[in-house]
């Protein structure tokens, strides 16, 4: 009986198909998960259409020769995008609180904390600027200043930081001015939370519930007592969870303000800010203010 011829191991390794692959020309074909590279080849791509990446990546027009200005410009634009999505989340949360939908409100507030963390991280490219580095392109800002941001102002209005005077810089931009005027007259996120507490039977003062929403919110001792009572109760309460979600937002806003203050101190010291603002002095005043103040003071009474 004839014996099978021995197989050279090297030959076997070079000729046998790899496990899981079809023989012959399988290695030359595209894997089943390969993208269809023909999509969009005659024009733009669906990705570009959806994300508008071509628009976003051509919005940068530095006005100086300093390479650091590009970093400043892009970082500021990124911040504006985060302002936009956070305003969207807080509007969603406020509307959900208005209709007693705590599930949707909590989801929006939780998402906004992740977005606030990303917003705060955007300070990192600017947080170590020396005065000389900032001065290299500061003149390009001209009269421009962050306090002129319409979207950031809408964020502040949603937090209850209302002021009709903050509409003044936007008089020349009809759409932004109209949007800010509408936001000024609407109840803030905090107003909606307090109205929810009242509908749940908590003794929120009528003066607080019926106050002019276009005015800056001022802390009220009776509201502090309501929150102290809520926090002294069951820790599984949905109102305790709401209070903690709002406290997370407030803490991250405070961190944003402090990071802004520190970055400005490092870059320009106590000099006058761009656009005629008071610079560090104004930021210090903002950093001392608590968002949703009674949530913080009530903790001393639990």
Number of C-alpha atoms within 10 A of each C-alpha: 3 4 5 6 6 6 8 8 8 8 9 10 10 9 9 9 14 11 7 6 10 10 12 8 8 11 12 7 8 9 9 6 6 8 9 7 8 8 11 12 8 7 7 11 13 11 10 12 11 8 10 11 11 11 11 12 9 8 11 14 10 18 13 15 11 14 11 17 22 17 15 18 16 18 17 16 15 16 20 18 12 21 22 16 16 25 20 15 21 21 19 19 25 26 17 19 24 18 11 18 14 19 13 16 24 20 14 21 23 18 14 24 21 14 18 24 15 14 21 20 14 19 19 12 13 19 18 15 18 16 15 11 15 20 14 15 20 18 13 14 15 10 12 16 14 14 14 16 16 22 22 19 23 24 22 19 27 22 22 24 18 21 14 13 7 18 18 10 13 16 11 9 10 9 11 17 18 14 14 20 16 12 20 26 15 16 24 26 23 19 23 20 22 22 21 20 19 16 11 11 9 17 14 21 15 10 9 18 15 10 13 13 19 20 16 17 21 11 14 14 11 14 21 21 21 21 26 20 16 20 21 14 13 11 11 8 12 14 20 17 15 17 18 14 20 21 17 17 22 20 18 20 23 18 16 19 19 18 20 19 22 17 20 24 20 16 19 20 16 13 14 14 19 17 15 10 17 14 20 21 15 13 19 16 11 14 18 11 11 15 23 22 18 20 23 16 17 20 15 9 12 13
